[in-house]
């Protein structure tokens, strides 16, 4: 009986639609392949990235994983608007659990995970780089968290990790004011490890991978486990954050924020503040007069 030939790579049998996956010279390259939407990810993209990361466990010769986005315009613009607009508090957990699964896959991988960042790195795409062990970017990279502009919150990494990485003040500035940083600035504040000219990004990333090849896989695995120990305690915070994030999905403010972005206009969030003020005024008036709303029969 003829023996079945062993696949040359774990990537050979994969048939992904939203990502490219290849193992080259003992490095697993995972590339978000959705250039039409600036590599924003949808549910299928998240599922494929989780599967790709987990599959690297089947080949102990893989030294590290590199995440990137196709082209030079965007690493990832975050969640695909067409996908996130379908969410509401009842269905949001289906998206949130996929995000959490990817975070756990990256952090749980027994090998280093590198984010190679070109262009836009925004929202959930930015949170994704926070889960990675190392981050290198080109000079055209732009980092930002857009949740406050869109009526949502970055509670699956940013609210937990950013204060630890860049400090409490800058983290609040990035989240509350939606401040952006370019690649050079990101290095200065400790958000990423290195920034290089765009034409040197791939070569520099490969140098990192080659350096890792010369290091003990056991030492790397155990060091990663040890360094993750304290922040692993944030798992409860992530669960809490998913519940908070779910409440923003499909809310009137989130709908206004997303519509405003699509229509290229400023969102009118002040209308919601005025509505809340009216509700509070009515409440205070009721307390001061002792008036009770009559029940309808």
C-alpha positions as a Python dict, from the first residue, in 0.01 Angstrom:
ca = {
    (1, 'X'): (0, 0, 0),
    (2, 'X'): (137, 338, -98),
    (3, 'X'): (201, 577, 188),
    (4, 'X'): (47, 919, 175),
    (5, 'X'): (300, 1195, 126),
    (6, 'X'): (327, 1440, 412),
    (7, 'X'): (213, 1794, 317),
    (8, 'X'): (502, 2029, 262),
    (9, 'X'): (343, 2283, 494),
    (10, 'X'): (42, 2319, 720),
    (11, 'X'): (-61, 2604, 491),
    (12, 'X'): (-91, 2374, 189),
    (13, 'X'): (-431, 2237, 287),
    (14, 'X'): (-585, 2568, 388),
    (15, 'X'): (-845, 2731, 167),
    (16, 'X'): (-902, 3070, 320),
    (17, 'X'): (-1098, 3349, 150),
    (18, 'X'): (-1021, 3655, 363),
    (19, 'X'): (-659, 3592, 450),
    (20, 'X'): (-342, 3466, 288),
    (21, 'X'): (-151, 3206, 486),
    (22, 'X'): (190, 3068, 406),
    (23, 'X'): (482, 2919, 590),
    (24, 'X'): (811, 3032, 441),
    (25, 'X'): (1154, 2961, 587),
    (26, 'X'): (997, 2851, 917),
    (27, 'X'): (789, 3168, 954),
    (28, 'X'): (409, 3169, 935),
    (29, 'X'): (281, 3473, 748),
    (30, 'X'): (-85, 3568, 801),
    (31, 'X'): (-199, 3848, 571),
    (32, 'X'): (-541, 4011, 588),
    (33, 'X'): (-648, 4010, 223),
    (34, 'X'): (-935, 4259, 201),
    (35, 'X'): (-776, 4561, 34),
    (36, 'X'): (-1113, 4687, -95),
    (37, 'X'): (-1211, 4777, 262),
    (38, 'X'): (-861, 4868, 384),
    (39, 'X'): (-825, 4520, 532),
    (40, 'X'): (-1114, 4568, 773),
    (41, 'X'): (-1222, 4232, 906),
    (42, 'X'): (-1559, 4063, 920),
    (43, 'X'): (-1667, 3749, 1106),
    (44, 'X'): (-1514, 3516, 846),
    (45, 'X'): (-1183, 3702, 864),
    (46, 'X'): (-1166, 3658, 1239),
    (47, 'X'): (-1252, 3289, 1215),
    (48, 'X'): (-981, 3232, 954),
    (49, 'X'): (-716, 3418, 1153),
    (50, 'X'): (-797, 3215, 1464),
    (51, 'X'): (-772, 2891, 1267),
    (52, 'X'): (-443, 2993, 1107),
    (53, 'X'): (-283, 3086, 1439),
    (54, 'X'): (-395, 2765, 1607),
    (55, 'X'): (-277, 2552, 1316),
    (56, 'X'): (84, 2662, 1372),
    (57, 'X'): (87, 2434, 1677),
    (58, 'X'): (89, 2139, 1436),
    (59, 'X'): (436, 2231, 1309),
    (60, 'X'): (698, 2279, 1583),
    (61, 'X'): (952, 2398, 1326),
    (62, 'X'): (764, 2729, 1291),
    (63, 'X'): (967, 2995, 1469),
    (64, 'X'): (718, 3281, 1480),
    (65, 'X'): (400, 3425, 1328),
    (66, 'X'): (386, 3755, 1139),
    (67, 'X'): (55, 3937, 1095),
    (68, 'X'): (22, 4201, 824),
    (69, 'X'): (-225, 4348, 577),
    (70, 'X'): (-219, 4321, 199),
    (71, 'X'): (-74, 4623, 20),
    (72, 'X'): (88, 4931, 168),
    (73, 'X'): (-220, 5142, 251),
    (74, 'X'): (-354, 4962, 555),
    (75, 'X'): (-265, 4700, 814),
    (76, 'X'): (-632, 4697, 916),
    (77, 'X'): (-898, 4962, 948),
    (78, 'X'): (-1067, 4751, 1218),
    (79, 'X'): (-1412, 4599, 1206),
    (80, 'X'): (-1591, 4603, 871),
    (81, 'X'): (-1879, 4852, 897),
    (82, 'X'): (-2112, 4630, 698),
    (83, 'X'): (-2055, 4357, 956),
    (84, 'X'): (-2070, 4569, 1269),
    (85, 'X'): (-2382, 4757, 1157),
    (86, 'X'): (-2573, 4429, 1181),
    (87, 'X'): (-2491, 4393, 1549),
    (88, 'X'): (-2716, 4476, 1843),
    (89, 'X'): (-2697, 4398, 2217),
    (90, 'X'): (-2847, 4054, 2153),
    (91, 'X'): (-2605, 3948, 1876),
    (92, 'X'): (-2292, 4145, 1968),
    (93, 'X'): (-2152, 3856, 2171),
    (94, 'X'): (-2107, 3659, 1848),
    (95, 'X'): (-1864, 3924, 1722),
    (96, 'X'): (-1703, 3986, 2061),
    (97, 'X'): (-1630, 3620, 2121),
    (98, 'X'): (-1455, 3597, 1785),
    (99, 'X'): (-1237, 3894, 1880),
    (100, 'X'): (-1161, 3736, 2215),
    (101, 'X'): (-1081, 3404, 2047),
    (102, 'X'): (-824, 3575, 1824),
    (103, 'X'): (-672, 3756, 2120),
    (104, 'X'): (-644, 3431, 2315),
    (105, 'X'): (-498, 3247, 2015),
    (106, 'X'): (-228, 3512, 1969),
    (107, 'X'): (-141, 3536, 2336),
    (108, 'X'): (-161, 3160, 2380),
    (109, 'X'): (61, 3076, 2085),
    (110, 'X'): (383, 2919, 2218),
    (111, 'X'): (588, 3124, 1971),
    (112, 'X'): (635, 3500, 1931),
    (113, 'X'): (375, 3685, 1724),
    (114, 'X'): (487, 3993, 1530),
    (115, 'X'): (268, 4270, 1388),
    (116, 'X'): (415, 4416, 1066),
    (117, 'X'): (222, 4739, 1015),
    (118, 'X'): (177, 4941, 698),
    (119, 'X'): (-58, 5239, 668),
    (120, 'X'): (-381, 5258, 866),
    (121, 'X'): (-393, 5068, 1194),
    (122, 'X'): (-721, 5176, 1347),
    (123, 'X'): (-986, 5066, 1595),
    (124, 'X'): (-1005, 4691, 1642),
    (125, 'X'): (-714, 4656, 1399),
    (126, 'X'): (-506, 4857, 1644),
    (127, 'X'): (-629, 4646, 1935),
    (128, 'X'): (-513, 4341, 1742),
    (129, 'X'): (-153, 4470, 1739),
    (130, 'X'): (-167, 4516, 2116),
    (131, 'X'): (-215, 4140, 2154),
    (132, 'X'): (100, 4070, 1954),
    (133, 'X'): (438, 4028, 2123),
    (134, 'X'): (630, 4263, 1894),
    (135, 'X'): (527, 4542, 1658),
    (136, 'X'): (721, 4700, 1373),
    (137, 'X'): (578, 4968, 1144),
    (138, 'X'): (662, 5170, 838),
    (139, 'X'): (682, 5549, 847),
    (140, 'X'): (341, 5575, 678),
    (141, 'X'): (167, 5389, 962),
    (142, 'X'): (-114, 5567, 1148),
    (143, 'X'): (-238, 5438, 1484),
    (144, 'X'): (-570, 5536, 1636),
    (145, 'X'): (-882, 5430, 1823),
    (146, 'X'): (-1200, 5565, 1665),
    (147, 'X'): (-1460, 5424, 1902),
    (148, 'X'): (-1559, 5754, 2063),
    (149, 'X'): (-1634, 5897, 1718),
    (150, 'X'): (-1849, 5599, 1627),
    (151, 'X'): (-2042, 5540, 1945),
    (152, 'X'): (-1849, 5233, 2055),
    (153, 'X'): (-1564, 5144, 2295),
    (154, 'X'): (-1227, 4961, 2261),
    (155, 'X'): (-1268, 4724, 2557),
    (156, 'X'): (-1110, 4414, 2403),
    (157, 'X'): (-752, 4521, 2461),
    (158, 'X'): (-709, 4896, 2443),
    (159, 'X'): (-868, 4993, 2774),
    (160, 'X'): (-667, 4720, 2946),
    (161, 'X'): (-329, 4724, 2769),
    (162, 'X'): (-276, 5082, 2655),
    (163, 'X'): (-233, 5226, 3006),
    (164, 'X'): (33, 4960, 3072),
    (165, 'X'): (213, 5024, 2744),
    (166, 'X'): (206, 5402, 2701),
    (167, 'X'): (79, 5527, 3038),
    (168, 'X'): (-259, 5627, 3174),
    (169, 'X'): (-264, 5985, 3042),
    (170, 'X'): (-177, 5907, 2682),
    (171, 'X'): (-410, 5607, 2683),
    (172, 'X'): (-702, 5827, 2785),
    (173, 'X'): (-600, 6078, 2519),
    (174, 'X'): (-603, 5811, 2249),
    (175, 'X'): (-941, 5677, 2360),
    (176, 'X'): (-1127, 5992, 2470),
    (177, 'X'): (-988, 6235, 2209),
    (178, 'X'): (-928, 5974, 1936),
    (179, 'X'): (-574, 6106, 1901),
    (180, 'X'): (-367, 5948, 1626),
    (181, 'X'): (4, 5875, 1616),
    (182, 'X'): (226, 5816, 1316),
    (183, 'X'): (492, 5548, 1310),
    (184, 'X'): (774, 5764, 1446),
    (185, 'X'): (555, 5899, 1726),
    (186, 'X'): (439, 5547, 1810),
    (187, 'X'): (799, 5445, 1879),
    (188, 'X'): (860, 5752, 2094),
    (189, 'X'): (568, 5674, 2324),
    (190, 'X'): (644, 5302, 2340),
    (191, 'X'): (338, 5191, 2143),
    (192, 'X'): (551, 4987, 1897),
    (193, 'X'): (906, 4858, 1896),
    (194, 'X'): (1043, 5007, 1577),
    (195, 'X'): (961, 5228, 1279),
    (196, 'X'): (1148, 5200, 948),
    (197, 'X'): (1110, 5343, 597),
    (198, 'X'): (837, 5164, 407),
    (199, 'X'): (1075, 5003, 160),
    (200, 'X'): (1271, 4847, 449),
    (201, 'X'): (975, 4710, 646),
    (202, 'X'): (971, 4357, 507),
    (203, 'X'): (1349, 4315, 521),
    (204, 'X'): (1367, 4441, 879),
    (205, 'X'): (1085, 4210, 986),
    (206, 'X'): (1267, 3915, 831),
    (207, 'X'): (1577, 4012, 1030),
    (208, 'X'): (1372, 3982, 1348),
    (209, 'X'): (1249, 3640, 1237),
    (210, 'X'): (1604, 3526, 1161),
    (211, 'X'): (1716, 3643, 1505),
    (212, 'X'): (1440, 3440, 1667),
    (213, 'X'): (1552, 3132, 1473),
    (214, 'X'): (1879, 3144, 1664),
    (215, 'X'): (1708, 3144, 2003),
    (216, 'X'): (1589, 2853, 2214),
    (217, 'X'): (1223, 2769, 2141),
    (218, 'X'): (1176, 2647, 2499),
    (219, 'X'): (1319, 2969, 2639),
    (220, 'X'): (1098, 3179, 2411),
    (221, 'X'): (786, 2982, 2504),
    (222, 'X'): (847, 2997, 2877),
    (223, 'X'): (948, 3363, 2868),
    (224, 'X'): (626, 3449, 2685),
    (225, 'X'): (421, 3256, 2940),
    (226, 'X'): (591, 3436, 3226),
    (227, 'X'): (560, 3782, 3070),
    (228, 'X'): (190, 3722, 3000),
    (229, 'X'): (116, 3605, 3354),
    (230, 'X'): (13, 3937, 3508),
    (231, 'X'): (-187, 4062, 3212),
    (232, 'X'): (-355, 3721, 3180),
    (233, 'X'): (-535, 3822, 3497),
    (234, 'X'): (-717, 4077, 3282),
    (235, 'X'): (-933, 3803, 3132),
    (236, 'X'): (-1216, 3898, 3370),
    (237, 'X'): (-1182, 4258, 3251),
    (238, 'X'): (-1216, 4142, 2891),
    (239, 'X'): (-1534, 3956, 2977),
    (240, 'X'): (-1667, 4267, 3148),
    (241, 'X'): (-1557, 4475, 2850),
    (242, 'X'): (-1747, 4250, 2609),
    (243, 'X'): (-2068, 4314, 2804),
    (244, 'X'): (-2008, 4690, 2794),
    (245, 'X'): (-1925, 4682, 2423),
    (246, 'X'): (-2238, 4479, 2348),
    (247, 'X'): (-2452, 4759, 2490),
    (248, 'X'): (-2316, 5003, 2233),
    (249, 'X'): (-2397, 4781, 1936),
    (250, 'X'): (-2709, 4896, 1757),
    (251, 'X'): (-2757, 5185, 2001),
    (252, 'X'): (-2892, 5511, 1864),
    (253, 'X'): (-2555, 5677, 1919),
    (254, 'X'): (-2366, 5398, 1743),
    (255, 'X'): (-2606, 5415, 1448),
    (256, 'X'): (-2551, 5791, 1427),
    (257, 'X'): (-2173, 5750, 1448),
    (258, 'X'): (-2158, 5485, 1176),
    (259, 'X'): (-2398, 5670, 947),
    (260, 'X'): (-2202, 5992, 989),
    (261, 'X'): (-1878, 5815, 895),
    (262, 'X'): (-2033, 5657, 586),
    (263, 'X'): (-2193, 5990, 486),
    (264, 'X'): (-1865, 6176, 549),
    (265, 'X'): (-2012, 6420, 801),
    (266, 'X'): (-1969, 6500, 1168),
    (267, 'X'): (-2196, 6297, 1398),
    (268, 'X'): (-2455, 6490, 1599),
    (269, 'X'): (-2395, 6344, 1943),
    (270, 'X'): (-2504, 6667, 2112),
    (271, 'X'): (-2864, 6576, 2034),
    (272, 'X'): (-2830, 6277, 2265),
    (273, 'X'): (-2690, 6494, 2543),
    (274, 'X'): (-2985, 6729, 2508),
    (275, 'X'): (-3227, 6438, 2519),
    (276, 'X'): (-3062, 6307, 2835),
    (277, 'X'): (-3075, 6653, 2989),
    (278, 'X'): (-3449, 6670, 2931),
    (279, 'X'): (-3493, 6332, 3097),
    (280, 'X'): (-3284, 6440, 3397),
    (281, 'X'): (-3471, 6772, 3423),
    (282, 'X'): (-3801, 6587, 3426),
    (283, 'X'): (-3674, 6354, 3694),
    (284, 'X'): (-3545, 6635, 3916),
    (285, 'X'): (-3871, 6824, 3875),
    (286, 'X'): (-4063, 6514, 3977),
    (287, 'X'): (-3847, 6466, 4285),
    (288, 'X'): (-3886, 6828, 4398),
    (289, 'X'): (-4264, 6833, 4351),
    (290, 'X'): (-4330, 6478, 4464),
    (291, 'X'): (-4526, 6424, 4144),
    (292, 'X'): (-4580, 6070, 4030),
    (293, 'X'): (-4659, 5967, 3676),
    (294, 'X'): (-5012, 5836, 3667),
    (295, 'X'): (-5050, 5475, 3563),
    (296, 'X'): (-5251, 5404, 3252),
    (297, 'X'): (-5550, 5180, 3302),
}
